[in-house]
Amino acid sequence: MTDVRVWVPYSGVVGRLPAGLAVDVYDTGDEPPSTVDEVEFYVAPYTFEPAPLELIKRMSSLRVVQTQTAGFEHMLPYLPDGVTLCNAGGVHDTSTAELAVTLMLASLRGIPSFVHGRDQQDWRFGWYDALADRTVLLVGYGGIGKAIDRRLAGFEVDVLRVARTERENVHDMDELPDLLPRADVVVVCVPLTPDTRGLVDAEFLGRMRDGSLLVNVARGPVVDTDALLAELGSGRLRAAVDVTDPEPPPPGHPLWTVPGLLMSPHVGGSSSAFRPRVEKVIVDQVRRYAAGEPLQYVVRS
């Protein structure tokens, strides 16, 4: 396939793409190339800002949009019919799984309190919760859920798994209400869809065991913020989240001050593992498109 116009966000991948392609480099904050009406394969910048997505409306030759994110709900309002959408399957699994385990351990072992104690020269010796001998419930068992499960293998925990489709050692979502009271830690790692928006509501939280921990590395709107604030405010539950709704919380929002909450600024995928992995996906996907081979990680066609 020749004379194919491709937009990529990183100049470092240009020399690794198949010969004969017309390649432009465009990333967040750049002036869009003048070839906007020619581009067939668009690797969208790694951002949730609207400007790079608004450009899609001007891409009259567009055939494929490749995201650098695992989630893709932010792309759907901009995607014309007939354009294939691919996500960055596998790119964020490892990094997000690392953060999920970090959030579990940090919250249970009281790490935020130790940090504040050092700031105040306060030696906060005491007894803290271990992850060992706990039951961890993984809500969502795609790439990220499986990656978390692998990392939990050495922590001497029991793992319960829930997914849309029941299979060996994985429960169906219909069983979730009965599984929630069994868990000490509930990790949410589902994609944001109409079915999962607000999944973690007052009823869901109410079924969780007293003193248990909610970890959210999915998307903020999967959790009902008001319901979570109510449980945290009462002291019945704890939470450790990488995503929020709203995101980021505006100044003065209760998420900044509610007790029992450890909050990281949506950095599940933002690690040193990201760039080499996403560049590999970009190069392979463009090569497949140029060769007329089936694309990977297709989430809408």
N, C-alpha and C positions, 0 to 999 in steps of 0.2 A: 504494500500500500504506500503510494507516494503522494506528495503534495498535501499531506495531512498536517493541519495546524494544531499544535499542542501548547497549552499553557501550563507551566510548572512553577512552583514557588521557590525553587532552590537552583541556583546556577550550577551547583556541584553535581547535579544529576544529568546535565545536558550532554556531557561527553559520554555518558553511559547509555544513552538512548539509541535506538536503531538509526542507521544512516538513512538519509532521504527525507526525514521529517522536518517540518518547519516549526521551530520551537521558540517560544517567547517566555521570558521569566517575569512572573507577576506575583507579588506577595503583598500582604497587608501594608497599607501606607504608600505603596508605589502608584505612580501614574499608570493607568491601564494602557496597555499597548494599543496601537491603532488598528490591530487586526481582530477586534472584538467580534466582527461579523463573520470571521473566517474560522474561528476556533471550533474544533470538533471534540477535543478531549481536554477538559478543564479540571486540573487539580486545584481544588479550592484552598485558599490559605487557611492556616490553623487558627481560626478565630470564630467567634460568634457575632462579630460586628456585621451589620447589615450591608455595608457598601460592597464588599466582594460578592455578596449573594445577589444584590440588585443588578449587578452586571449580567447575570444570567439572562435577564429579560432582553438584552441587546445581542445575545449570541444566537443569531439566526441559523447558524450551521451546526449548532451543538448536538452531539450524540451521546456523550458520556460525561458525567460529573463524578470525580473521585474525591471523597472527603479524606481528611487526615484524622478524623475522630471515629470512635466506635459508635457513639450515638449519632443519629442522622435526622432527628425530628426537626431540627432547626432548618434543614434544607428543603423540606417538603413544600412549604408555601411558595417557594421560588421555582420549583422544578416543573417545566412544561411536560405535557403528555408526550410520550414517545422517547423521552430522554432517560437513559439508564443511569441509575445511581448506585455507586459502590462505596461501602464504608471501609475503614482501615482495619479490617479483620486481623486480629492477633497482635497489632502494633502495641496496644495499650494493656494487654492482659497481664503481663509480668509486672509492669510498674504499678498498675492499679491494685493488683493482688498484694504487692509489697506494702502499699499504703494501707490497705484494709487490715492487714495483720499488725502494722505499726499502730493504727488507731485503736485496735483491740487492746494490745499490750499497754500502750501509753495510758489509756483510760483506766484499765483495770489496775495497773500497778501504781497509779497516782503520779505519773510523770509531770503533768502540768503543775501540780501542787509543789513538787520538788523545785521546779524552775522558779515559781513565785517565792518559795522559801529561800532560795539562794539570793534572790533580789533583796530580800528583807533580812538576810543573815540569820535565818531561822532554820535550825536543824530538825526536820520533820520526820523523825523516826516513828515507826508504827507498823502495824500489820495491814497488808494490802492484799487485794484479790489476785490470785493466780489465774492464768488461762488453763493450766493443767487440770484435768479431771472435770472439765466443763463440757456442756453440750452446745455445739455451735450449729445454728440453722442457717443454711445458705438459701436465700430466696432469689432464685434465678440460677440456672446452671448451664450458661453458655460458656464462652471462652474465659471470661473473667471469673465466673463462679468456679470453673474447673481449676483455674490457676490458683485461686485462694485455697481450694481443697488440697492441692498438692503441697502448698506451703504449710498447711496445718498438720501434715502427716507426722511431723516430729514433735508436736506439742502435747501429745497424750490427751487428746480430746475425742469426744464422740461427735460425729458430723451427720446432720440430717440435711437432705437435699430436696429442693422443690423446683419443679420446672413446669412449663406448659404441658409437656408430654411425659407421661409416666414411662419409666423404663427401669432396668435393673438398678436397685439401690437409689432410685430417684422417684420421689413422690409426685403425684399430680397436684396442681394448684388447689384443687377442690379439697385436699387434705390439710391445707395450710392452717385453718382455724384450730384443728386438733393438735397440730405440731407446735404451735406457738407457746403453749404453756409448758412444754418440755424443754425449752431452750434457755440457756443462760446468756447467750449472745446470738442476736439475730442480725445477719448481714444481708443487706438489700443490694443486689447487683443485677437488676432487671433493666431492659431498655425502657425508655419512656414511650408509651403507646397509649391510645385511648383506654385500653384495658388496665394499664398499670398506673395511670394518673390518679393520685389520691388513694392508691392501694393501701398505704400505711395510714389508716384513718383512726378515729377514736376506738372503733371496734377492734381493729388489729392490735393497737397498742394496749387496749384493755385486756386482751388475752395473754399478753406477755407476762412472765413471772415477775413478781415483786423483786426489785433490785437488779433486774436484768439490763443488758446493754444493747441498744440499737446502733448498728453501724450502717451508714448510707454512703455507698460509693457509686450509686446509680445516677439519678438526676434529682434535683431539688423537688420538683412537683410530684414525684412519686410519694412523698410524705406530706400529709396535711400539717402545715406548720402550726396552726392554732392547736390542734390536738396534741402535737408533740410538746409545745410550750406548756400546755396544761399538765401533762404527765411529769415533765421536768420540774416545773414549779412546785409540784406536790412532793417531789423527792422520791417518787415511787420508782422511776426509771432513770437510767443514764443514757446518753447518746454520744456518739463520735461520728461526725459527718464531714465529708469532703465537698458536699453540694448542699445548697440551701434554696429556699423559695420564700422571699425574693433572693436573687443572687447578683452581686453581693448584697447583704443586708444594708439598708441605708443607715446613716448615723442615728443612734437612738433606738434602733429596732431591738425588741426584747431578746433576739437571738444573741446579741452581744453580751448580755448580762445575766441570762437565765442560768441558774445553777445546774451542775451536772452535765454540761455540754462541752465537748472538745470539738473545735471547728477548724478545719484546714481550708485554704482558699482555692478549691477545685484544682488541685495539683496531682490528681491521680495519674495522669498521663504525662505530666511535665517533669521528665527526668532525663538523665543522660542516655537512657535506653531508647528514647523516642526517635531522635533524628536518624540514626543509621537504620532503624527498622522501617520507618516510614519511607525513607529514600529507596529501600529495597522493594517495597510494595509499589511505589510509583514507577520505578524502572520496569518491573515485571508486568504491571498492568498496561503501560504504554506499549511495551513489546508485544503483549498479547493482542492489543487492539490493532497495531500495525500489521501483525501477521494474520489477522482475521480469526484468531483463536478465541474460545470462550473466556470471558473475564471472570475473575474471582471476586468474592465478597459482594455479589449483586444483592441489593436489598430492595430495589424497585426497578422494573424495566417497562 
